[in-house]
Amino acid sequence: MKLMYDLPTIDQQVYDSNIDAGEKLMYIAPFNVLEDNFVDGWTVITDRRIYTINNGQLINKYELGRCSDFKVEVLYGSHVLHVNYDDSTTFICRFIGGRHHPRYSFLVNVLNELAEKVRHHENVGDPVTNDDIDLICPKCGSHYASGTATCQFCRSKKEVYTKLWGLTKGLRWMMFFPLLVACISLAIQFILPAIQRVAVNDYLTNESIRPVGSLADPNVRAFLLIFLAIVAIDLVQRILGVIQSRLSAVSGSKFTLMMRSILYEKVSTLSLAAIQKRSVGDIMGRITSDVNVVQDFVTNQLPSIFTQAVSFVFALIFLLILNPVMSMFVFIPIPLVVFIITKIWASLNRMQQKASTACRKHAFFLQDSLTGIRIVKALGTEDREVKTFNKNIDVACVECTNNNVWFDTIFPLIGFLVRIGSYFILFYGNYLLFKGAMDFGELHQFSSYSNIIYAPLVYITSLPRTITNFLVSLDKVFEVLEEDPDVADIDLPIDIKIEGDIDIKNLTFGYDAYNPVLKDISVSIKQGEMIGIVGHSGSGKSTLINLIMRLYDVNQGSIVIDGVNINEISQSALRSQIGVVLQETHLFSGTVMDNIRYAKPSATQEEVINAAKLANAHEFILNLEYGYDTKLGEGGHTLSGGERQRIAIARALIHDPRILILDEATAALDTETEKLVQDALNKLTVNRTTFAIAHRLSTLRNADKLIVLDKGKLVEFGTHQELLELKGYYWKLVMAQRQGAGMLKKANKLLAAKKEAEKAAKNA
């Protein structure tokens, strides 16, 4: 991330005239809003002060020793960097958030440390650098494609097509054959007008030839041969067309299969954070519809472009040979057509982008609404969802309609302009015919070749729309393919058999590196221990277990398992030895047996049943209609919450994990079901290193150690009894829950007493 910009000359002069001798420049960052106006201002940070400069004027100057508690606040339409300056909140600068928010959020942490060192007269050291990639294209100011350093507007088209060519490796010969067939068909196309010229001049318009109708007449035989040749050429062309279509269909299917396979494989390698940036509908759209658009262009449009280009060149050569003067009429409208297409190209791209965005938004809403249909039904918000859906689809319809109307109006007119030359050819050709400078057959042949040359020209007028659709879809495909995985194995990862010792050393992590969620966590856990993780919502509990599963990589510090840094262990080896039971259990479509086997596909039926028994799930499974072969609906919603949870426990148990993670596994269950699930969990945690998150602290009473988090920091670590004796943060949590439970029990007693009184009064 760039933290040292170059000041313009007039601003550099202002800075030079205001600094003291020995003052050290640390950072220069831009800001772009001042008093509700857009500006090109600069925030200059030294080891003593902060300067805000704009257009050759010093706006403000702040002494770092008088600053504390720097923050970035999100306002409407812009963000603000503010500070506690002499015990009062002071705005330093405003900026457009999407472009500079990561930069200033990083500088906030730096400035807080810098100001503290200045206040304590400590050495500030050298400027801190940041290796994150800027998300903004320096050329056009657009956002880079998510997870990449690529601007979809400024990227070289040559680079795009080069990468596309790379994707066709292994399919090129199969894709070349339809092209070869098309070239053969094209060659035949140019033979036909020459044969027709002979037929017209030698037989149809030659009065000296009078066939008597007998096959013995050589003229009759010659005419019949010409007729049969024309029919044969047409038949051959159609056969070649069928062969080309069949070969294109095969190569297209292979290309689609390959692209979807590569895309899905790539998606599976991305980190959880990268996947969660996009909706399920967005990812599905890229793998399905966008791949279809790319496949159609590669297997259908590219060969057409090639054959149309070759057809144009050969037709032009033949026209020049036949009549150089008449052939020039073809090009009369071309400069005007090229000028028009050049002028409207940018507008076409923008319109296509807007239509694509509107359609994607509509698809995202549909996917989100159908995924949460139970909530929609439960809250009775069907009418509101229908109105929102109609609003989104109306916007998409308007954008697509505008797009289609524009294309369907402009390009027929452009097609008409392209064919204006044919009217000049018709007029001039007939003029030569009347003068006797050209015969009927020659005019017919010239007209046929001119029609051949106009086909590519008319095709070119529709090409911008095709290419625009293709580039939009290809950009979306490459956006996924070019995204670097946040979590990746090293070149030679280690496959270890995990025992269960875990050391967390000085761990700091933020989903955005400049905004840490966990700060300097250090704990040591022995094999077989059960560790409870407690804290208020947002304290970083789930983040910590996600890091242990290496769904994310730590920003600073390390997680060491059995003496090996987690980054050196292959992801497959690590996660195959971790069992997870979450509060929101997801079951896949398929049978109960399939879902339990999911963690170990090679498990025998006996292993599945044993796992189900240990999870207290065997009895209810036998009571299902088809037992273990009962098919579950989407997400397993045909089962109760407790039944789904016990299947999840069996799934976690079947591959004998060495590390077990329980994230609120019993939070949403009733008391009776919770006891069954808790009994299953107690069996599951034996001799396994276990991490358990629970809001009901009573469920963690038997944990060997408790990790207590507050605002991302480790505030306490010890046994339940030790932490109670400290009477610190954990003790307050326990007391608050006991008080809440007492109040609930008292309320239940009062309610029961009220019901008894009402019942007695009714009986009386």
Secondary structure as GFF3:
##gff-version 3
##sequence-region A 1 764
A	DSSP	alpha_helix	9	18	.	.	.	ID=ss1
A	DSSP	beta_strand	25	34	.	.	.	ID=ss2
A	DSSP	beta_strand	37	46	.	.	.	ID=ss3
A	DSSP	beta_strand	49	54	.	.	.	ID=ss4
A	DSSP	beta_strand	57	63	.	.	.	ID=ss5
A	DSSP	three_ten_helix	64	66	.	.	.	ID=ss6
A	DSSP	beta_strand	67	74	.	.	.	ID=ss7
A	DSSP	beta_strand	79	85	.	.	.	ID=ss8
A	DSSP	beta_strand	88	95	.	.	.	ID=ss9
A	DSSP	alpha_helix	97	119	.	.	.	ID=ss10
A	DSSP	alpha_helix	157	167	.	.	.	ID=ss11
A	DSSP	alpha_helix	172	199	.	.	.	ID=ss12
A	DSSP	pi_helix	200	204	.	.	.	ID=ss13
A	DSSP	alpha_helix	218	269	.	.	.	ID=ss14
A	DSSP	alpha_helix	272	276	.	.	.	ID=ss15
A	DSSP	alpha_helix	280	285	.	.	.	ID=ss16
A	DSSP	pi_helix	286	290	.	.	.	ID=ss17
A	DSSP	alpha_helix	291	296	.	.	.	ID=ss18
A	DSSP	pi_helix	297	301	.	.	.	ID=ss19
A	DSSP	alpha_helix	302	322	.	.	.	ID=ss20
A	DSSP	alpha_helix	324	328	.	.	.	ID=ss21
A	DSSP	three_ten_helix	329	331	.	.	.	ID=ss22
A	DSSP	alpha_helix	334	371	.	.	.	ID=ss23
A	DSSP	alpha_helix	373	379	.	.	.	ID=ss24
A	DSSP	alpha_helix	382	418	.	.	.	ID=ss25
A	DSSP	alpha_helix	420	435	.	.	.	ID=ss26
A	DSSP	alpha_helix	440	481	.	.	.	ID=ss27
A	DSSP	beta_strand	502	509	.	.	.	ID=ss28
A	DSSP	beta_strand	518	525	.	.	.	ID=ss29
A	DSSP	beta_strand	530	534	.	.	.	ID=ss30
A	DSSP	alpha_helix	541	548	.	.	.	ID=ss31
A	DSSP	beta_strand	556	561	.	.	.	ID=ss32
A	DSSP	beta_strand	564	565	.	.	.	ID=ss33
A	DSSP	three_ten_helix	566	568	.	.	.	ID=ss34
A	DSSP	alpha_helix	571	575	.	.	.	ID=ss35
A	DSSP	beta_strand	578	582	.	.	.	ID=ss36
A	DSSP	beta_strand	590	591	.	.	.	ID=ss37
A	DSSP	alpha_helix	592	597	.	.	.	ID=ss38
A	DSSP	alpha_helix	605	614	.	.	.	ID=ss39
A	DSSP	alpha_helix	618	622	.	.	.	ID=ss40
A	DSSP	three_ten_helix	627	629	.	.	.	ID=ss41
A	DSSP	beta_strand	631	632	.	.	.	ID=ss42
A	DSSP	three_ten_helix	634	636	.	.	.	ID=ss43
A	DSSP	alpha_helix	641	653	.	.	.	ID=ss44
A	DSSP	beta_strand	659	663	.	.	.	ID=ss45
A	DSSP	alpha_helix	671	684	.	.	.	ID=ss46
A	DSSP	beta_strand	689	693	.	.	.	ID=ss47
A	DSSP	three_ten_helix	697	700	.	.	.	ID=ss48
A	DSSP	beta_strand	705	710	.	.	.	ID=ss49
A	DSSP	beta_strand	713	718	.	.	.	ID=ss50
A	DSSP	alpha_helix	720	726	.	.	.	ID=ss51
A	DSSP	alpha_helix	729	763	.	.	.	ID=ss52
###
